[in-house]
Amino acid sequence: MDKYLTVLLIFMVVGIPIAWVSPMTGEIREQPLLPLFYGSIGGMIVILFYSGYKDKKERQKINAKRKRSKK
């Protein structure tokens, strides 16, 4: 996973507790910030799928190059 995607993933993970706990007082919110919560979860899923897709494409290029060089 790229370092940029890792930083974004960390921000998404930190956003989940902020949706439920007020950072100013440390108390649990009566009405949690559901768009922040679900947005963080959705962002994490997108980042993980994109990272896997990117790694798969890179492996395919490496394998194709390795197979071509044997001939």
C-alpha positions as CSV (number, residue, x, y, z in Angstrom):
1,M,0.0,0.0,0.0
2,D,1.3,3.4,-0.9
3,K,2.2,5.8,1.9
4,Y,-0.5,8.2,0.8
5,L,-3.2,5.6,1.0
6,T,-1.9,4.5,4.4
7,V,-2.2,8.1,5.7
8,L,-5.8,8.4,4.3
9,L,-6.6,5.0,5.9
10,I,-5.3,6.3,9.3
11,F,-7.5,9.4,9.0
12,M,-10.5,7.2,8.2
13,V,-9.8,5.0,11.3
14,V,-9.5,8.1,13.5
15,G,-12.8,9.5,12.1
16,I,-14.9,6.6,13.4
17,P,-14.4,7.3,17.1
18,I,-14.8,11.1,16.5
19,A,-18.3,10.4,15.1
20,W,-19.3,8.8,18.4
21,V,-17.3,10.8,21.0
22,S,-17.0,14.6,21.2
23,P,-13.3,15.5,21.0
24,M,-13.9,18.7,23.1
25,T,-15.5,17.1,26.1
26,G,-14.7,13.4,25.7
27,E,-18.4,12.5,26.3
28,I,-20.4,10.2,24.1
29,R,-22.7,12.1,21.7
30,E,-26.4,11.6,22.0
31,Q,-26.7,11.9,18.2
32,P,-23.6,10.5,16.6
33,L,-22.3,12.0,13.3
34,L,-23.6,9.2,11.1
35,P,-22.3,10.7,7.8
36,L,-18.8,10.9,9.3
37,F,-19.1,7.3,10.6
38,Y,-20.4,5.8,7.4
39,G,-18.2,7.9,5.2
40,S,-15.1,6.7,7.1
41,I,-16.2,3.1,6.7
42,G,-16.9,3.6,3.0
43,G,-13.6,5.3,2.5
44,M,-11.7,2.5,4.2
45,I,-13.4,-0.1,2.0
46,V,-12.6,1.9,-1.2
47,I,-9.0,2.4,-0.1
48,L,-8.5,-1.3,0.6
49,F,-10.1,-2.4,-2.7
50,Y,-8.1,0.2,-4.7
51,S,-4.9,-0.9,-3.0
52,G,-5.6,-4.6,-3.8
53,Y,-6.4,-3.7,-7.4
54,K,-3.3,-1.7,-7.8
55,D,-1.1,-4.5,-6.3
56,K,-2.8,-7.0,-8.6
57,K,-2.0,-5.0,-11.7
58,E,1.6,-4.5,-10.6
59,R,2.0,-8.3,-10.0
60,Q,0.6,-9.0,-13.5
61,K,3.2,-6.7,-15.1
62,I,6.0,-8.3,-13.2
63,N,4.8,-11.8,-14.2
64,A,4.4,-10.8,-17.8
65,K,7.9,-9.3,-17.9
66,R,9.4,-12.5,-16.2
67,K,7.7,-14.8,-18.7
68,R,8.9,-12.7,-21.7
69,S,12.5,-12.7,-20.6
70,K,12.7,-16.5,-20.5
71,K,12.2,-16.8,-24.2
